[in-house]
Amino acid sequence: MPPATYHKPMESCQEQIEWLTAKIFQLTEELRSIKAKSEDRWMTTMEASFHMKPKTACAIRQRVKSKTKPMPEGIVWKQEAKGHEILVNVKAFREYL
């Protein structure tokens, strides 16, 4: 008896290639959508550095709190009080770069 996930074999290699190409495109679009949603939220500088390779957490912190060209607080970054963790919105950060 065939397994429960048995699928009818495709008729040709060309059909398999077309199906796989369409599936890869679909998954790529889903991944792009998920990534865009995940970047539009507040996250620590360490988390933000994972989304913005090769920038480090220190580089992000220096950029948002720059003395000469600071990024807008409350839009790109926020901090509860001096000495507390800095939170960054990656989507807004990229727009202001």
C-alpha positions as CSV (number, residue, x, y, z in Angstrom):
1,M,0.0,0.0,0.0
2,P,1.5,3.4,-0.9
3,P,2.2,6.0,1.8
4,A,-0.5,8.6,2.7
5,T,1.6,11.4,1.0
6,Y,1.7,9.5,-2.4
7,H,1.4,11.9,-5.3
8,K,0.7,11.0,-8.9
9,P,4.0,11.1,-10.8
10,M,4.4,14.1,-13.1
11,E,4.4,13.3,-16.7
12,S,7.8,14.9,-17.6
13,C,10.9,16.5,-16.2
14,Q,9.8,19.8,-17.8
15,E,6.6,19.8,-15.7
16,Q,8.6,19.0,-12.6
17,I,11.0,21.9,-13.3
18,E,8.1,24.3,-13.9
19,W,6.3,23.2,-10.7
20,L,9.5,23.6,-8.7
21,T,10.2,27.0,-10.2
22,A,6.7,28.2,-9.3
23,K,7.0,26.8,-5.8
24,I,10.4,28.5,-5.3
25,F,9.0,31.8,-6.5
26,Q,6.0,31.4,-4.1
27,L,8.2,30.6,-1.1
28,T,10.5,33.5,-1.9
29,E,7.5,35.9,-2.0
30,E,6.2,34.6,1.3
31,L,9.7,34.9,2.9
32,R,10.0,38.5,1.7
33,S,6.6,39.3,3.2
34,I,7.4,37.8,6.5
35,K,10.8,39.6,6.6
36,A,9.2,42.9,5.8
37,K,6.7,42.4,8.7
38,S,9.4,41.4,11.1
39,E,11.4,44.6,10.4
40,D,8.5,47.0,11.1
41,R,8.7,46.7,14.9
42,W,10.8,47.8,17.8
43,M,13.8,45.6,18.5
44,T,17.1,45.8,20.4
45,T,20.2,47.0,18.6
46,M,21.5,43.4,18.7
47,E,18.4,42.1,17.0
48,A,18.6,44.9,14.5
49,S,22.1,44.0,13.6
50,F,21.0,40.5,12.5
51,H,18.5,42.2,10.0
52,M,21.1,44.7,8.8
53,K,24.2,42.7,8.2
54,P,27.1,43.7,8.2
55,K,26.2,46.5,10.6
56,T,27.0,45.7,14.2
57,A,24.9,46.7,17.3
58,C,27.6,49.3,18.2
59,A,27.5,50.8,14.7
60,I,23.7,51.1,14.8
61,R,23.8,52.7,18.3
62,Q,26.5,55.2,17.1
63,R,24.5,56.1,14.0
64,V,21.1,56.7,15.8
65,K,22.7,58.8,18.5
66,S,25.3,60.6,16.3
67,K,26.2,64.1,17.6
68,T,26.5,65.6,14.0
69,K,23.5,63.9,12.3
70,P,21.2,62.1,14.8
71,M,18.2,60.1,13.7
72,P,14.8,61.1,14.9
73,E,14.0,59.7,18.4
74,G,10.6,58.1,18.6
75,I,10.5,57.2,14.9
76,V,13.8,55.4,14.3
77,W,14.9,54.7,17.9
78,K,13.6,55.0,21.4
79,Q,15.1,54.6,24.9
80,E,13.2,54.5,28.2
81,A,15.9,56.4,30.1
82,K,19.6,57.1,30.0
83,G,21.4,53.9,30.5
84,H,18.5,51.7,29.4
85,E,18.5,49.6,26.2
86,I,18.0,51.4,22.9
87,L,15.3,50.0,20.7
88,V,15.4,50.5,16.9
89,N,12.8,50.2,14.1
90,V,14.8,48.7,11.2
91,K,12.3,49.8,8.5
92,A,12.5,53.4,9.7
93,F,16.3,53.2,10.1
94,R,16.7,52.1,6.5
95,E,14.4,55.0,5.3
96,Y,16.5,57.6,7.1
97,L,19.9,56.2,5.9
